[in-house]
Amino acid sequence: QVQLVESGGGLVQPGGSLRLSCSASGIIFSIVGMGWYRQAPGKRRELVASITRGARTTYADSVKGRFTISRDNAKKSVYLQMNSLKPEDSAFYFCNADPPFSPNSWGQGTQVTVSS
């Protein structure tokens, strides 16, 4: 029922930028708080940014000042602008509700690799 599709990942050099997009369906998007999560090999999935239905944002300390989350309710989409990327930002990035809808609601994610 819930479908989440991430895009925009890729290979970028340290200090570079990427813009991730997430399209959602099967939900009343405008009333749901959304977030971006990431998971690197050997690490747990972590919430890096979130945005409420009222567009208030929060960020993990590791990305504050570098990442910006936004949403477009008309397009049922959420975005993550990532600037000043570091190698430690390399991970698979996922979107989901904050808190997540359910354990089986995750999409395939989009891979971000920061390397020279």
N, C-alpha and C positions, 0 to 999 in steps of 0.2 A: 504493500500500500504506500509506504513512504519510499520515495526514490530521491537519492542525493547523488549528483554527478559533479565531480571536481575536474578542473582543467587549469592550464596555465603554467604548470611546472616545467622544469628543464634544467639545463646545465648553465651555470653562471659563475663568473669569477668573483672572488672576494671583493666586497665593496659595491657590487652590482645590485640590480633591482629586478624584481619579478612581481607580477600582479596575478594572483590566483582568483579564480571564479568558481562559484558553486551554484548550481541550479537545483531547485527543489520542486517536488511535485507530491501530490497525495496528502498535503497538509494545508491548513489555512495559514499561510506563511506570515501574514501581517501580525498575528497575535503570538508568535513564537519567538522566544529569545534564541539566538543562533551563536555558534562559536566555531572557531578553527582550532583543530587539534593536530598534533604531529607525533610521529613515532619513528625513532631511529633504531637501527639494529641493536638488540640487547637491552633496550630501554622500554619503559612503560609509556603508554600514550599519555600525552600531557596537553592540557588546554593552554593555548598561547594567547588567544584573544576571544572576546565575547562581545555581543551587542544585544541589548534588550529590545523588546517590542517598541519601546520609546526612544531607541537609538542611543542609549547611554552605553559607553564602552568601558571595558576593563582589559588589562594586559598582564601577562606574566612579566616578572621583573627582567627576565632574560631578553625580552624583545621591546620593552618600553623605549619610546623615542625613535624606534626604527620601523615598526610595523603599524599599519592603520587598518582597522576593520570598518567596513561600511555595508549598507544593505540598500536594496532597491525593491521595495515591496511590489511595485507594478510588474517587475520582471521576475519576482520570486527568486531573487538571487542575493548572495552575500559574497563580498570580495575581501581579499587581503592584499594590501599593498605592502611589499617587503622591500625596504631600502637598506643600504649599508650591510649587505648580507655577509655573514661569517661562515667559515667551514662548519662550525657547530650547529648551524641552522639546517644542515643537510638532514633530510628525513622525508618520509611520506606524510603529506598533509591531507587532512580530512576535514570536511565540514559536518556538522550535526547540530541538533538543538543543544542548548545549555540549560539544564542537563540533557544528555542524549535521550532520544526517543525510546530506544530499546536496544538490547544487546545485538540484535540482528538487523539494525537499521543502517549500519555503516556502509558507505560506498567503497569503491576501489581505491580512492585517493589519487593524488597526483604527486609525482616524485620531484623533489627539489634537491639538486646537488650543487654545492658551492665549492669550487675547486679551481686552482690555477693550473 
